[in-house]
Amino acid sequence: MSTMPTYQISCEVLPLYLPEQSDPDSKVFTFSYTVTITNTGDIAAQLIARHWFISDANGHNEEVKGLGVVGHQPLLKPGESFQYTSGSRLRTATGTMHGSYFCVAEDATRFEAQIPMFVLEATSGAAARVLH
């Protein structure tokens, strides 16, 4: 008797503030984020679409949906990873992002892979001010 396959994609995100592409005086804060997507299940699966929720410190929310990631719809065998870097702009120095990837396994099962919430924070070493 065979067991049901495990459908699981895990996501790790490393956000980075880009001061050289930002203009705080004009309320433009630019961030990059590098996502590593790993198939931690036991069946090959393809990432079909992304769905992001982006929020800034003023409560402005943006929803971004689209096919694939950076022009790719990677097919990941169990244990394989795909890494990409993308970017986001906020009107405030801090914000959050989270979302999900819509995936289809090679047996045609559809499932969502959650992207855990992460913080975008415009700090650059010595320039970071402590508010008293």
Sequence and secondary structure as in RCSB ss.txt:
>XXXX:A:sequence
MSTMPTYQISCEVLPLYLPEQSDPDSKVFTFSYTVTITNTGDIAAQLIARHWFISDANGHNEEVKGLGVVGHQPL
LKPGESFQYTSGSRLRTATGTMHGSYFCVAEDATRFEAQIPMFVLEATSGAAARVLH
>XXXX:A:secstr
        EEEEEEEEE GGG BGGGTBEEEEEEEEEEE SSS EEEEEEEEEEEETT  EEEEEEESBTTB  E
E TT EEEEEEEEEESSSEEEEEEEEEEEETTS EEEEEEEEEEEE   GGG     
